[in-house]
Amino acid sequence: MKRILKPVTYVLAVIYFLVDAVFMAVARPIALWLGRHFQFERLRAWIRSLPPYPSLALFSVPVIILEPIKPLAAYLAATGQVLSGAATFIVGELLKLVLVERLFHLTRDKLMRIPAFAWTYGKFTEVKAWLQATEAWRAIRALSFAARDSVAKLVGSFSKLATSRD
């Protein structure tokens, strides 16, 4: 049984890390930047004034509206429009994550008052913590940091080469 679970754990860690790293690495800075530069004080005050269940409904809107983007992107890719499909998927997923991140930031305390949401969020954080504690996660994380460092060094060497030519 252990021989079967170990590769499955590696695959799950890779998939989870790639999705999390790629999209959240981009979505979180965008969400923070939007929060700093576009205050929307009246909208923010209105969102914060909502009771828990309307906050949950509002939190669900980006997911409900933007989740169908995935099958649309798959359809575009399957019909030979690979770049359009990839662009649709990336933009839709980033938009969804940015909106969900901002709304969660604004409504977290109220959402946690809903027992089912708090329980689900607790289970999500437990699974995430378990996955991050696995050997597979640590191995993939180390590889991703090594790849990121290699890319940064490569970009740095290209920029030095470009400035030395000028």
For each residue, the residues with C-beta under 8 A, 3 or more apart:
1: 4 5
2: 5 6
3: 6 7
4: 1 7 8
5: 1 2 8 9
6: 2 3 9 10 136
7: 3 4 10 11
8: 4 5 11 12
9: 5 6 12 13 134 136
10: 6 7 13 14 136 139 140
11: 7 8 14 15
12: 8 9 15 16 131 136
13: 9 10 16 17 131 134 136 137 139 140
14: 10 11 17 18 136 140
15: 11 12 18 19
16: 12 13 19 20 131
17: 13 14 20 21 137 140 141 144
18: 14 15 21 22
19: 15 16 22 23
20: 16 17 23 24
21: 17 18 24 25 144
22: 18 19 25 26
23: 19 20 26 27 93 94 97
24: 20 21 27 28 97
25: 21 22 28 29
26: 22 23 29 30 94
27: 23 24 30 31 94 97 98 101
28: 24 25 31 32 101
29: 25 26 32 33
30: 26 27 33 34 94 98
31: 27 28 34 35 97 98 101 102 105
32: 28 29 35 36
33: 29 30 36 37
34: 30 31 37 38 98 102
35: 31 32 38 102 105
36: 32 33
37: 33 34
38: 34 35
39: 44
40: 43 44
41: 44 45
42: 45 46
43: 40 46 47
44: 39 40 41 47 48 106
45: 41 42 48 49
46: 42 43 49 50
47: 43 44 50 55 58 103 106 107
48: 44 45 106 107
49: 45 46
50: 46 47 54 55 58 107 110
51: 54 55 110
52: 55 56 110 111 113 114
53: 56 57 114
54: 50 51 57 58
55: 47 50 51 52 58 59 107 110 111
56: 52 53 59 60 107 111 114 117
57: 53 54 60 61
58: 47 50 54 55 61 103 107
59: 55 56 62 63 100 103 104 107 111
60: 56 57 63 64
61: 57 58 64 65
62: 59 65 66 95 96 99 100 103
63: 59 60 66 67 96 100
64: 60 61 67
65: 61 62 68
66: 62 63 69 92 93 95 96 99
67: 63 64 70 96
68: 65 71 72
69: 66 72 73 88 89 92 93 96
70: 67 73 74 89 92 93
71: 68 74 75
72: 68 69 75 76 88 92
73: 69 70 76 77 85 86 88 89 92
74: 70 71 77 78 85 89
75: 71 72 78 79 85
76: 72 73 79 81 82 84 85 88
77: 73 74 81 82 85 86
78: 74 75 85
79: 75 76
80:
81: 76 77 84 85
82: 76 77 85 86
83: 86 87
84: 76 81 87 88
85: 73 74 75 76 77 78 81 82 88 89
86: 73 77 82 83 89 90
87: 83 84 90 91
88: 69 72 73 76 84 85 91 92
89: 69 70 73 74 85 86 92 93
90: 86 87 93 94
91: 87 88 94 95
92: 66 69 70 72 73 88 89 95 96
93: 23 66 69 70 89 90 96 97
94: 23 26 27 30 90 91 97 98
95: 62 66 91 92 98 99
96: 62 63 66 67 69 92 93 99 100
97: 23 24 27 31 93 94 100 101
98: 27 30 31 34 94 95 101 102
99: 62 66 95 96 102 103
100: 59 62 63 96 97 103 104
101: 27 28 31 97 98 104 105
102: 31 34 35 98 99 105 106
103: 47 58 59 62 99 100 106 107
104: 59 100 101 107 108 111
105: 31 35 101 102 108
106: 44 47 48 102 103
107: 47 48 50 55 56 58 59 103 104 110 111
108: 104 105 111 112
109: 112 113
110: 50 51 52 55 107 113 114
111: 52 55 56 59 104 107 108 114 117 118 121
112: 108 109 117 118 121
113: 52 109 110 118
114: 52 53 56 110 111 117 118
115: 118 119
116: 119 120
117: 56 111 112 114 120 121
118: 111 112 113 114 115 121 122
119: 115 116 122 123
120: 116 117 123 124
121: 111 112 117 118 124 125
122: 118 119 125 126
123: 119 120 126 127
124: 120 121 127 128
125: 121 122 128 129
126: 122 123 129 130
127: 123 124 130 131
128: 124 125 131 132
129: 125 126 132 133
130: 126 127 133 134
131: 12 13 16 127 128 134 137
132: 128 129 137
133: 129 130 137
134: 9 13 130 131 137 138
135: 138 139
136: 6 9 10 12 13 14 139 140
137: 13 17 131 132 133 134 140 141
138: 134 135 141 142
139: 10 13 135 136 142 143
140: 10 13 14 17 136 137 143 144
141: 17 137 138 144 145
142: 138 139 145 146
143: 139 140 146 147
144: 17 21 140 141 147 148
145: 141 142 148 149
146: 142 143 149 150
147: 143 144 150 151
148: 144 145 151 152
149: 145 146 152 153
150: 146 147 153 154
151: 147 148 154 155
152: 148 149 155 156
153: 149 150 156 157
154: 150 151 157 158
155: 151 152 158 159
156: 152 153 159 160
157: 153 154 160 161
158: 154 155 161 162
159: 155 156 162 163
160: 156 157 163 164
161: 157 158 164 165
162: 158 159 165 166
163: 159 160 166
164: 160 161
165: 161 162
166: 162 163
